[in-house]
Amino acid sequence: MSGGWNTIESDAGVFTYLLDNLGVKDVEFEELLSLDADALAQLYPIYGVIFLFKYPTDTPYRATDKPLDGTFDHDASENIFFAAQTIQNACGTQALLSVLLNKTTPSLPSSDDTINIGPALTSFREFTMALPPEYRGEALSNSELIRDVHNSFSKSSPFADETQRNPDEADADAFHFIAYTPVNGTLYELDGLQPAPISHGACAPGEFPAKVMEVLRRRVARYDTAEIRFNLLAMVRDLRIRAREIGDGELLAREERKRRDWQFENALRRHNFVGFAGEVLKGVVAAKLKESEGGYEKWIDQGKEKVRKRIEERKKGGGGGEEDVEMAG
């Protein structure tokens, strides 16, 4: 049912380089650790936010007449990019594109929120804007370019085929990405599982941080107070541009270092290390077997004895169980 779309992480480095590989210029994502409007405003210009939350499986999610917050704007799809989600596991990239493809022209004459989305996505947008939302979703799910770039950031797993995973299994929580972005003076919630864009009212330039945080606080308040599994990413202009404009060498160095870290982390995501770990373990065992008669068995017994002592210490409240278990070499 997923059509070859794998799950990806809600991570600023993943989303930034996903855009980069799609040909988008001068855009990055920043993770927000609170619903503080001032923290978001400091990242100006802000194109939109991507919100990850636990998908409710005990109640109907798709609204028909009226959403839980805001109002459906069925006519908006004629002028803004809104696509129905027709495939599993693609909601992260779809939310990202819901912001991106609505930033090809200024939202308002006084706004500074246009993005160079590159030739591939420009062609995709031009083709899909003539279609109704459900066919835009089909076009997205069938785009080999977007799917291949999306899948290049999925975690490698030697144990499970992500394309066959069923997110509706009772023993697994499901999560969903949606987008919030100001378009033509209105704050929109763009959720491909809803029948239309959801309007949250007028949104003048500069008002987006405060208004979107109000909406998000109301949304989070609908969950149990123990639920903390949310993630919020802001799509903003590449912060290295600001650093160069104001001549802040320290900021520029920090941003360049962050990019290198993201590249390294993304490279690690493409590989699993089970085989590597297995070879290391085999090498250690082989070395122990060569040491002396009974060297391997002695090493195992030492490890078991360490574990036993630490369990006893933890039971006594000695705190020994907090350390990593290591076998004597």
WOURDA-V606443 format. One record per pair of residues at least 6 apart in sequence whose C-alpha atoms are under 8 Angstrom apart, sorted by the first residue. I is the first residue (numbers start at 1). J is the second residue. Records with the same first field share a line. If there is no record, write none. Layout:
I=J ; J
//
This chain:
1=87 ; 88 ; 163 ; 164
2=87 ; 88 ; 89 ; 163 ; 164
3=87 ; 88 ; 141 ; 163
4=147 ; 163
5=88 ; 89 ; 90 ; 147 ; 150 ; 151 ; 162 ; 163
6=89 ; 90 ; 150 ; 151 ; 154 ; 162 ; 163
7=89 ; 90 ; 151 ; 154 ; 155 ; 162
8=89 ; 92 ; 150 ; 151 ; 153 ; 154 ; 155
9=154
10=52 ; 92 ; 231 ; 233
11=31 ; 233
12=28 ; 29 ; 30 ; 31 ; 233
13=29 ; 259 ; 262 ; 263 ; 266
14=153 ; 262 ; 266
15=28 ; 29 ; 96
16=27 ; 28 ; 29
18=149 ; 150 ; 153
19=27 ; 28
20=27
21=149
22=118 ; 120 ; 121 ; 145 ; 146 ; 149
23=117 ; 118 ; 119 ; 120 ; 121
24=115 ; 116 ; 117 ; 118
25=115 ; 116 ; 117 ; 118
26=115 ; 116 ; 237 ; 238 ; 241
27=115 ; 235 ; 236 ; 237 ; 238
28=235 ; 236 ; 237 ; 238 ; 239
29=233 ; 234 ; 235 ; 236
30=233 ; 234 ; 235 ; 236
31=231 ; 232 ; 233 ; 234
32=39 ; 40 ; 231 ; 232 ; 233 ; 234
33=231 ; 232
35=213 ; 216 ; 217
36=213
37=209 ; 210 ; 213
38=209 ; 210
40=46 ; 209 ; 234
41=206 ; 209
43=236 ; 237
44=236 ; 237
45=112 ; 113 ; 236 ; 237
46=113 ; 234 ; 235 ; 236 ; 237
47=99 ; 100 ; 103 ; 113 ; 181 ; 182 ; 234 ; 235 ; 236 ; 237
48=99 ; 179 ; 180 ; 181 ; 182 ; 234 ; 235 ; 236
49=99 ; 179 ; 180 ; 181 ; 232 ; 233 ; 234 ; 235
50=95 ; 96 ; 177 ; 178 ; 179 ; 180 ; 232 ; 233 ; 234 ; 235
51=177 ; 178 ; 179 ; 180 ; 230 ; 231 ; 232 ; 233
52=175 ; 176 ; 177 ; 178 ; 230 ; 231 ; 232
53=175 ; 176 ; 177 ; 229 ; 230 ; 231
54=173 ; 174 ; 175 ; 176 ; 229 ; 230
55=61 ; 173 ; 174 ; 175 ; 176
56=174
57=174
62=193 ; 194 ; 195
63=194 ; 195
64=195
66=72
67=198
69=200
70=198 ; 199 ; 200 ; 201
71=198 ; 199 ; 200
72=196 ; 197 ; 198 ; 199
73=196 ; 197 ; 198 ; 199
74=195 ; 196 ; 197
76=196 ; 197
77=132 ; 133 ; 196 ; 197
78=129 ; 132
80=102 ; 129 ; 183
81=98 ; 101 ; 102 ; 125 ; 129
82=98 ; 133 ; 136 ; 190 ; 192 ; 196 ; 197
83=94 ; 98 ; 132 ; 133 ; 134 ; 135 ; 136 ; 137 ; 192
84=133 ; 134 ; 135 ; 136 ; 137 ; 191 ; 192 ; 193 ; 194 ; 195
85=91 ; 94 ; 134 ; 137 ; 192 ; 193
86=134 ; 137 ; 138 ; 141
87=141
90=141
91=176 ; 177 ; 178 ; 192
92=176 ; 177 ; 178
93=150
94=140 ; 192
95=177 ; 178 ; 179 ; 190 ; 191 ; 192
96=179
98=179 ; 190
99=179 ; 180 ; 181
100=115 ; 117
101=117 ; 121 ; 125
102=183
103=113 ; 114 ; 115
104=114 ; 115 ; 116 ; 117
105=113 ; 114 ; 115
106=112 ; 113 ; 114
107=113 ; 114 ; 182 ; 183 ; 184 ; 185
108=183 ; 184 ; 185 ; 205
110=205
111=205
128=135 ; 136 ; 139
129=136
140=146
141=147
152=270
153=266 ; 269 ; 270
154=269 ; 270
155=269 ; 270 ; 271
156=269 ; 270 ; 271 ; 272
157=272
158=272 ; 274
167=173 ; 174
168=174
177=191
178=189 ; 190 ; 191 ; 192
179=189 ; 190 ; 191
180=187 ; 188 ; 189 ; 190 ; 212
181=187 ; 188 ; 189 ; 190 ; 208
182=188 ; 203 ; 208
185=202 ; 203 ; 204 ; 205
186=199 ; 200 ; 201 ; 202 ; 203 ; 204
187=199 ; 200 ; 201 ; 202 ; 203 ; 208 ; 211 ; 212
188=197 ; 198 ; 199 ; 200 ; 201
189=197 ; 198 ; 199 ; 200
190=196 ; 197 ; 198
191=197
200=215
203=211
239=252 ; 255
240=251 ; 252 ; 255 ; 256
243=249 ; 251 ; 252
244=252
285=296
288=295 ; 296 ; 299
289=295 ; 296
299=327 ; 328 ; 329
300=327
302=327 ; 328
303=326 ; 327 ; 328
306=325 ; 327
307=325
310=320 ; 321
311=320 ; 321
313=319 ; 320 ; 321
314=320 ; 321
//
